[in-house]
Amino acid sequence: MNSAHPDAGKLDIAAFDRHDPVAWRDGFQTGLPTLFGIGAWGLVIGVAMVKGGLTVWQATVMTLTVFAGSAQLASLPLIVAGAPLWVIFATALVVNLRFVIFSVLLGPHFSHLPWFQRFYLGYISGDISIALYLQRYPNPTPAPGKLSFLKGLMVPNWVSWQIGSLAGIFLGSAVPSEWQLGFAGTLAILCVMVPLTVNSAALCGVVVSGIVAVLACGLPYKLGLLLAVLVGMVTAMAVEENILRKRAGHG
């Protein structure tokens, strides 16, 4: 007969989740090299929001609540065009679908946490932070310091983004419109997109998405953008699936 307390496993997990200053500092140091780039990206988004037609107050509320640069940029032309709210939300949702994958990857690590804590971690999560965490902890088995390490990655990342974004908002409001800084957002997206186009599937998705965006530019409420994203994603997944099938056949 097992004499262990029935809640022993839960107690161990609770102990693992306690704040660990060493693990937090380790997470911070791991993510430190990325913070300048995150702040610079936030700066560009902040300028783009103001130059895209938002007021300083609107842009500030958006950066503090949304915290998603690509979704913010994608929704800006829709907001300016007066698109229906559902179109704006649908576009932002499609652009951020990658976070569904991130949630699936992180879920086994922290599914035991209360919902409000998982909600908070989901809000401050970022692409780079999640990637760095999964590199350190690919196995979901509970271990001391995992939660503190994740927070050490995510919290400084969020702070760096907000500092850069708020600086960009106020900089954009002070710089004359004649400087045409609104185009900086487009350039920033290109800088992010090009390194991510690392295989033929991603390249096909980008090319098809670009063609659809041009052909559908006349659709109302900028729906061509939403259509281009959807078709590009489906194309990339189909090409990737075809490549994997061919490799399996040759294997």
N, C-alpha and C positions, 0 to 999 in steps of 0.2 A: 504494500500500500504506500502510495506517495504521501509523505507527510508535509510536503511543501505547501505554503500558503497559496490558495487559489488565485490571489491577486499578485503573486510574486513577479510574474512577467510584466504586469502593468506598472508595478512599483519600480522595476528596473528601467523601463522605458521612461518613466517620469524622472528618474534620476539622470538618465542620459540627456534629457531635454533641459536640465537646469543650466542657467547661464554659466558659461565657461570662458573667462577672460582670455585665457591662452588661445583657445580655439577661435574666439572672435578676432583677436589680433592676427592670427594666422590667416583667417579669411580676408581681413583687411589688407594684409601685406600681399596676398595672392592677387587680389583685384586692383591693387594700387597702380600698376602700370597702365591700366585701362581708364582711370578716372579722368585724366586730362582729355582724352578723346571723347569720353561721354559728355564732359562739360562743353567741349567745343561743338559737338553735335547739338546739344541743348541750346547753345548760343545761336546757332544757325536757325533752329526751329523757332526760337523766340522772335528773331528778326522777321522770319517768314510769316509768322502769325500776324504781326502788326502790319507789315507791308502788304499782307494779303487781304486786309480789310477789317480785322478785328480791333477793337479798342484795347487799351492797356488793361482795363479791368477784365474784359472778356478773355483776353489771352492769358492773364494771370490765373483766372479760375480754371481755364482749360488745362493749362500745364500742371496745376496742382491736383486736378481730379482725373485727368485722362492718363497722363504719364505714358505716352506711346507716340514717339516721334513720327513714325511712318503713317500711323492712323491719323495723326493730327494734320500732316501734310495732305493726305488723301482727302480728308474731309473739308479742308479749307475752301477749295473752289466750289464745293457744294453749298457750303454755308453762305458764301458770297453770292452765289447764284440764286439763293432762296429756295433750295431744293427741299422737298418734304423731309420731315424728321426721320422717317423710316428709311429713306434712301441714304441719309448721312450715317445712321447707325448700321445699316447693312454694309455699307462700304467699309466702315471702320472694323466691323466684325470680320469681314472677309480678309482684310489686310492683316488682322491679328489672329487668324486661325492657327498660326504656328504655336500660339500659347496653349492651345488644346493639347498639342503633342507634348509640350513642356509639362503640362499638368499630369498627363499620363505617366511621364517619366518620373516626376517628383512624387506622385501620389503614394506609391508603396513606401516611400521614406517617411512621410509625415501624415498619413491618413488617420493616425491615432490622435492627432491634435484636435482641440475644439474648433468648430467651424469658423468662429470669429478670428482665430489665430491663422487658420489657413487662408481666410479671406484677406487678412493683412499681408501675409507673405505673398499671396498672388498679386496684390496691388503693387508691391514694391519690387516685384521680380523683373528681371531684364534678361535679354538674350545671353549676353556675355556672362552674367552672374550665374545663370543656370548651367551654362556650358562648363564653366570653371568648377562648379560644385560637382557635377557629374563626372568630371575627370578625376576629382579627388575621391568621390564616393560613388562608384558605379554600382555597388551592391547595396540593396535596400535594407540589409540587416541592421538593426539598431546598434548604434555605437556612441560612446561618449563624445560630446562636442560637435556632433553633426549639425544640430540646429544652430548653435552659436557660430559655427563656421559659415553657414549659409547666411545668417544675419550680418556677419562681418563682411560678406561680399555685397549683399543687397542694400543695406542701409547707406553705406558711403556712396554706392552707385546712384541711389535715389537722390541723395543730397547734392552730389556733383551735378547731376542732370538739372535739378531745380535751380541751383546757383547759376549755371550757364544759361538756362532758359529764361530766368527772370532778368539776367543781365542783358540778354538779347532783346527781350521785350522792351525794356527801357531804352536800350541803345537804338532799337528800331524806331521808337517813337521820337527820338531826338534827332535822328539823321534825316536830312531832307529827302523827299520822295524822288528828286531828280537823280539821286545816286543809284536808283534801281536795285536796291538790295533784295527785293522780293525774289529775284531769280536765284539767290543763294540757296534757297530751299531745294530747287530743282538740281542744282549742282551737287548739293549734299546727298541727295537721293542717288545720283549717278555714282558718286564716290563709294556709297555703301553697296550698290547693286553690282557693280563690275567685279569686285573681288568674290562675290557670292556666286557668280556665274562660273562655277568650277567644273561643270560637266556638260555633256551634250543635252541631257534632259532639261537642265536649268536654262541652257542657251535656247533651246526650242521654245520653252515656255515664255522667255523674254521676247523672242522674235514674234511669236504668235500674238502675245499680249500687245506689243507695239503696233502690229498691223491692225488688230481689232480696234485699238484705241483710235487710230487714225480714221478707219472706215466708219466707226460709230460716233465720231465727234459731234455729229449733228443731233444726236438724241437729246431730249430735254432733260433738265436737271443733272447734267453730266453723267447720265446713266451709262454712257459709253465707257467711262472709267471703271465702273463696277463690272460691266460685261467683260472688259478686257482682262481684269484681274481673274475673274472666274474661268474664262476660257484659257488663259495662260496657265493657271494652276492645273486644270484638267489635262491640258496638253503635256505639261511637265510630268505629271503622274503617269500618264499613259505611256510616254516615251520611256520613263524609268522602269515601268512594269515590263515593257517589251524587251528592254535591255537585260533585265534580270531573267526573263523567260529564256532568252537566247543563250545566256551564260549557263543556265541550268541544263539546257538541251545539249550544249557542247560538253558539259561536265559529265 
